[in-house]
Amino acid sequence: MLGLTDIVVPAMGAKGFWIGLLVGLTAAALMLCWRVSWAMKRLQIRRFSLTSTPALRGCPAPD
């Protein structure tokens, strides 16, 4: 949109493509960081809840 069209701003050519690439990669990196952080918190909560349950600590492993 920035490189070839004038929908947002007048056509910027190659500069618009670079800005779009930079914005897209930054957004993807931020979303990936958020996703990894969310997954790690979820894993820690799940791990804590399994180890803190007294009934599960001494249970024999299933066959």
Phi and psi in degrees as GROMACS dihedral restraints (atoms count N, CA, C in turn):
[ dihedral_restraints ]
;  ai    aj    ak    al  type     phi  dphi    fc
    3     4     5     6     1   -76.1    20    10
    4     5     6     7     1   -31.6    20    10
    6     7     8     9     1   -78.8    20    10
    7     8     9    10     1   -41.7    20    10
    9    10    11    12     1  -116.1    20    10
   10    11    12    13     1   -21.3    20    10
   12    13    14    15     1  -114.4    20    10
   13    14    15    16     1   167.6    20    10
   15    16    17    18     1  -114.2    20    10
   16    17    18    19     1    35.6    20    10
   18    19    20    21     1   -70.9    20    10
   19    20    21    22     1   -46.6    20    10
   21    22    23    24     1   -95.2    20    10
   22    23    24    25     1   -55.1    20    10
   24    25    26    27     1  -136.4    20    10
   25    26    27    28     1   167.4    20    10
   27    28    29    30     1   -56.2    20    10
   28    29    30    31     1   148.4    20    10
   30    31    32    33     1   -51.0    20    10
   31    32    33    34     1   129.5    20    10
   33    34    35    36     1  -105.2    20    10
   34    35    36    37     1    -7.1    20    10
   36    37    38    39     1    69.7    20    10
   37    38    39    40     1  -139.8    20    10
   39    40    41    42     1   -61.6    20    10
   40    41    42    43     1   -35.5    20    10
   42    43    44    45     1   -60.3    20    10
   43    44    45    46     1   -38.7    20    10
   45    46    47    48     1   -65.1    20    10
   46    47    48    49     1   -38.0    20    10
   48    49    50    51     1   -63.5    20    10
   49    50    51    52     1   -42.2    20    10
   51    52    53    54     1   -65.9    20    10
   52    53    54    55     1   -41.5    20    10
   54    55    56    57     1   -64.1    20    10
   55    56    57    58     1   -43.5    20    10
   57    58    59    60     1   -61.9    20    10
   58    59    60    61     1   -41.1    20    10
   60    61    62    63     1   -63.3    20    10
   61    62    63    64     1   -44.4    20    10
   63    64    65    66     1   -62.6    20    10
   64    65    66    67     1   -45.3    20    10
   66    67    68    69     1   -64.8    20    10
   67    68    69    70     1   -42.7    20    10
   69    70    71    72     1   -65.0    20    10
   70    71    72    73     1   -44.6    20    10
   72    73    74    75     1   -67.4    20    10
   73    74    75    76     1   -36.7    20    10
   75    76    77    78     1   -65.1    20    10
   76    77    78    79     1   -43.9    20    10
   78    79    80    81     1   -62.6    20    10
   79    80    81    82     1   -42.3    20    10
   81    82    83    84     1   -63.8    20    10
   82    83    84    85     1   -41.1    20    10
   84    85    86    87     1   -65.3    20    10
   85    86    87    88     1   -41.9    20    10
   87    88    89    90     1   -64.9    20    10
   88    89    90    91     1   -41.9    20    10
   90    91    92    93     1   -67.1    20    10
   91    92    93    94     1   -36.4    20    10
   93    94    95    96     1   -66.1    20    10
   94    95    96    97     1   -42.0    20    10
   96    97    98    99     1   -61.5    20    10
   97    98    99   100     1   -43.2    20    10
   99   100   101   102     1   -62.5    20    10
  100   101   102   103     1   -43.1    20    10
  102   103   104   105     1   -64.7    20    10
  103   104   105   106     1   -43.5    20    10
  105   106   107   108     1   -66.1    20    10
  106   107   108   109     1   -42.0    20    10
  108   109   110   111     1   -61.5    20    10
  109   110   111   112     1   -44.6    20    10
  111   112   113   114     1   -62.7    20    10
  112   113   114   115     1   -43.3    20    10
  114   115   116   117     1   -66.3    20    10
  115   116   117   118     1   -39.7    20    10
  117   118   119   120     1   -67.0    20    10
  118   119   120   121     1   -40.5    20    10
  120   121   122   123     1   -62.8    20    10
  121   122   123   124     1   -41.9    20    10
  123   124   125   126     1   -64.3    20    10
  124   125   126   127     1   -40.8    20    10
  126   127   128   129     1   -65.4    20    10
  127   128   129   130     1   -41.3    20    10
  129   130   131   132     1   -65.0    20    10
  130   131   132   133     1   -40.4    20    10
  132   133   134   135     1   -63.7    20    10
  133   134   135   136     1   -44.4    20    10
  135   136   137   138     1   -64.0    20    10
  136   137   138   139     1   -42.8    20    10
  138   139   140   141     1   -65.8    20    10
  139   140   141   142     1   -41.1    20    10
  141   142   143   144     1   -65.4    20    10
  142   143   144   145     1   -42.0    20    10
  144   145   146   147     1   -67.8    20    10
  145   146   147   148     1   -31.3    20    10
  147   148   149   150     1   -74.7    20    10
  148   149   150   151     1   -37.4    20    10
  150   151   152   153     1   -83.0    20    10
  151   152   153   154     1   -20.3    20    10
  153   154   155   156     1   -90.8    20    10
  154   155   156   157     1    -5.3    20    10
  156   157   158   159     1   -82.4    20    10
  157   158   159   160     1   115.6    20    10
  159   160   161   162     1   -59.9    20    10
  160   161   162   163     1   -33.8    20    10
  162   163   164   165     1   -67.8    20    10
  163   164   165   166     1   -23.3    20    10
  165   166   167   168     1   -93.6    20    10
  166   167   168   169     1   -12.0    20    10
  168   169   170   171     1   -67.3    20    10
  169   170   171   172     1   -41.9    20    10
  171   172   173   174     1  -104.5    20    10
  172   173   174   175     1    12.0    20    10
  174   175   176   177     1   -71.4    20    10
  175   176   177   178     1   139.6    20    10
  177   178   179   180     1   -71.2    20    10
  178   179   180   181     1   154.6    20    10
  180   181   182   183     1   -70.0    20    10
  181   182   183   184     1   144.1    20    10
  183   184   185   186     1   -67.4    20    10
  184   185   186   187     1   150.4    20    10
